[in-house]
Amino acid sequence: MGEISGKMALTGARSQAAMNEGTIVQLSAYPGWIVGVSYGGNDRYLSWVISPDLHVLCDRRTYETSNAAMLAGRSFVESRLS
């Protein structure tokens, strides 16, 4: 999962699409960070985070489960907090 977390990046309009494309199904908060998972339909989930400076970041991947998407987002944030 550390490999996935290293690929999360600021992607502008694509990050906004990750948040807007579907229904938000999970949120998790860390000091200064928010991790979110959206359901995009067709059994695909998107992971995204909001950084302390309010940038929306995503890894441009789709996941088969919301738990896998959340794990990717959490791994990214935890790597930044340690």
C-alpha positions as CSV (number, residue, x, y, z in Angstrom):
1,M,0.0,0.0,0.0
2,G,2.9,2.4,0.5
3,E,3.4,2.2,-3.3
4,I,-0.1,3.4,-3.9
5,S,0.1,6.2,-1.4
6,G,3.2,7.6,-3.1
7,K,1.2,8.1,-6.3
8,M,-1.5,10.3,-4.8
9,A,-1.1,13.8,-6.3
10,L,-2.8,17.1,-6.9
11,T,-4.7,16.7,-10.1
12,G,-7.0,19.7,-10.2
13,A,-10.2,19.0,-12.2
14,R,-9.7,15.3,-12.0
15,S,-9.7,15.4,-8.2
16,Q,-12.9,17.4,-8.3
17,A,-14.4,14.8,-10.6
18,A,-13.5,12.1,-8.1
19,M,-15.5,13.9,-5.4
20,N,-18.3,14.9,-7.7
21,E,-18.6,11.8,-9.9
22,G,-20.6,9.7,-7.4
23,T,-21.9,9.4,-3.9
24,I,-19.5,9.9,-1.0
25,V,-19.7,6.7,0.9
26,Q,-16.9,7.1,3.6
27,L,-15.1,9.9,5.3
28,S,-12.2,9.7,7.8
29,A,-10.5,12.6,9.5
30,Y,-6.9,13.0,10.7
31,P,-5.4,16.2,12.2
32,G,-5.6,18.6,9.2
33,W,-6.6,16.0,6.7
34,I,-9.8,14.4,5.4
35,V,-9.9,11.1,3.5
36,G,-12.9,10.3,1.4
37,V,-14.2,7.5,-0.8
38,S,-16.8,8.1,-3.5
39,Y,-18.8,5.4,-5.3
40,G,-18.7,6.0,-9.1
41,G,-21.0,3.2,-10.2
42,N,-20.2,-0.1,-11.9
43,D,-18.6,-1.4,-8.7
44,R,-15.8,1.2,-8.7
45,Y,-14.7,3.4,-5.8
46,L,-12.4,6.4,-5.9
47,S,-10.1,7.5,-3.1
48,W,-9.3,11.2,-2.4
49,V,-7.9,13.4,0.3
50,I,-8.1,17.0,1.3
51,S,-4.8,18.3,2.6
52,P,-4.2,20.8,5.4
53,D,-3.8,23.6,2.7
54,L,-7.2,22.5,1.2
55,H,-5.8,20.9,-1.9
56,V,-7.8,17.9,-3.2
57,L,-5.6,14.9,-4.1
58,C,-6.4,11.6,-5.7
59,D,-4.5,8.7,-7.1
60,R,-6.6,8.3,-10.3
61,R,-7.2,4.7,-9.5
62,T,-10.5,2.8,-9.1
63,Y,-11.0,0.2,-6.4
64,E,-13.3,-2.8,-6.2
65,T,-14.3,-2.1,-2.6
66,S,-14.7,1.0,-0.5
67,N,-12.4,-0.5,2.1
68,A,-9.6,-0.8,-0.4
69,A,-10.1,2.8,-1.5
70,M,-10.1,4.0,2.1
71,L,-7.0,2.1,2.9
72,A,-5.2,3.8,0.0
73,G,-6.2,7.2,1.2
74,R,-5.3,6.4,4.9
75,S,-1.9,5.0,3.9
76,F,-1.2,8.2,2.0
77,V,-2.1,10.5,4.9
78,E,-0.4,8.3,7.5
79,S,2.8,8.5,5.5
80,R,2.6,12.3,5.6
81,L,2.0,12.4,9.3
82,S,4.9,10.1,10.4
